[in-house]
Amino acid sequence: MKIKAAEAIVKCFEIENTDVIFGYPGGAVLPLYEALRNSNIKHVLVRQEQSAAHMASGYGRALNKTGVCIATSGPGATNLITGIATAYMDSIPLVVITGQVSSNSIGRDMFQEADIIGATESFTKNSYLVKDANELPRVIKEAFYIASTGRKGPVLIDIPRDVQEKTIDFIYPQEINIRGYKPTFIGNPRQVKRAADMINKSHKPVICIGGGVRSGNAMEELELFVEKCKIPVVCSLMGIDSFDNDSPYFAGLIGSHGYPFANKMINESDLLIVIGARFADRTTFMMEKSNHRQNIIHIDIDPAEIGKNFETRIPVVGDAKETLNSLLEYSYKLDTADWLKDVQTRRKNYLKKLFAKKASLNPKLLINKISSFMENGSIWVADVGVNQIWAAHSFIAGKNKKFLTSGGLGTMGYSLPSSIGAKLAAPRKKVVASMGDGGFQMLMSDLATAKEYSAGVKFIIFNNKKLGMVRELQKNAYNENSFFGIDLGFNPNFMKLADAYGIKGMKIADDSEADHAIQEIFKDNEPFILECIVDPDIPSVPHMGGENYE
Ligand SMILES: Cc1ncc(C[n+]2csc(CCOP(=O)(O)OP(=O)(O)O)c2C)c(N)n1
């Protein structure tokens, strides 16, 4: 079948089950937009290209599939960069399409020319500059495959405008054969056996999970494994929603901003079983490198991550689901009853303290209350700042609520657009996005997208009139007289802003108003802005300062 290359691109998306594309047009993608106009794929017009990448990320994460975004050449492409890097750091599968100047003009500093492949090389999983239109079907099939297999991530395809206009004979390849790309799915049986033996010899083991468990669809296998071995579970920021938070085996978040007791637990343990986590600095921050009692088994799909930060006794390269299935074939006889009881007592005591009345409005109590109103399959999207840590500590993911955030890159502004993407993916589920007044203002122009597409996200702005997290860092690194560049000296009136966007809003400043606010925000399925006035001294975690709040 002979068709225009731009139409072929759209056909490839249809075959890959892409139903929504987030984008922003321009001259270099005109042929592609003309083909999209004639297709059944929904195009969501964002208000800034960075949002297109974040929305595709939220959409994909909500459905556990690959998100797709498009931008034009030059400034359109460069505006995508932060979104691409954010997805890369958190192993989120994206296919990113950028328009490029005509192929015979590349390298001549043409109008709106940017070397987007070069600019994103270190944070894309793969990228293609397509100069031969006949290559497009193969390239697009490969891009979806690479983005969504092994350690997932963004793949960029840069397509010159003249290439989009060519006519090609359209055949979608049946098979994939990429030289040098063969992810290992099944853990080496000998390593798995060694791991099972080590588990059986341990007295105080802990399982540490990351985002790889959810993205690898291994939650059920993890639950079976935990119940079989009777081992408590801690998690990284990306792993919060990978395990039932109400389970008696669940302890909580570890790391620089983790639950203090959970950090203590990993230092007391004699074995750490790390599953689907990079085990990077933010997660291992409180670990004693000199803990010679401790063995580490590290299971990850990406061999480059194993042993990167901590010496690993037993590396197992493999997919979380397959490897857990292999581990489940062994029998386990561990006596962890006292260890588990201890963990549960500590968790109960910590949460009690966390939600106690300490300020006019305790953001952690509010987040926890809202999360208890959210059903299975609902989604919380946390931004970056002290507000991220409040959400990470207080949102109880239960068995199947999702918690999305920018864990690796820590990108302020992520939550507003990615929550819109998530809501468009799950229109009947509750989607809540929490953020600081700084993060909100980074990409607030996409409130228009929420309104236009009736994406009923409940936006919660924690207004402390400061860049709270940096303020906390300055205080801890120097002293209280060292605050600099962190006052948001002027904020718009957020309620008037909500009104300008045709979005309902409400402002609260005390815990006593929380129940009424929750009733109001969930009254309908429309977007809502809840502004919460909070004290700037409320710390991220108690030991980070804010003596009145310990
Ligand atoms: C795009 C981006 N720029 C800068 C930072 C550094 N940074 C981390 S947290 C933070 C302050 C966030 O302030 P706000 O959004 O008001 O949230 P709060 O910490 O007050 O909850 C800053 C500037 C970042 N993470 N991302």
The ligand as an ORCA input file, in Angstrom:
! r2SCAN-3c Opt
* xyz 1 1
  C      12.787     22.499     37.795
  C      13.429     22.566     39.144
  N      14.086     23.681     39.516
  C      14.654     23.753     40.748
  C      14.582     22.704     41.606
  C      15.242     22.760     42.986
  N      14.201     22.706     44.029
  C      13.873     21.560     44.650
  S      12.622     21.755     45.726
  C      12.505     23.378     45.388
  C      11.486     24.254     46.089
  C      10.096     23.871     45.765
  O       9.228     24.894     46.199
  P       7.682     24.702     46.161
  O       7.262     24.203     44.839
  O       7.015     25.938     46.614
  O       7.443     23.518     47.167
  P       7.775     23.398     48.741
  O       9.167     22.913     48.876
  O       7.566     24.735     49.358
  O       6.790     22.377     49.197
  C      13.450     23.767     44.447
  C      13.618     25.152     43.944
  C      13.907     21.549     41.145
  N      13.818     20.458     41.880
  N      13.313     21.518     39.931
*
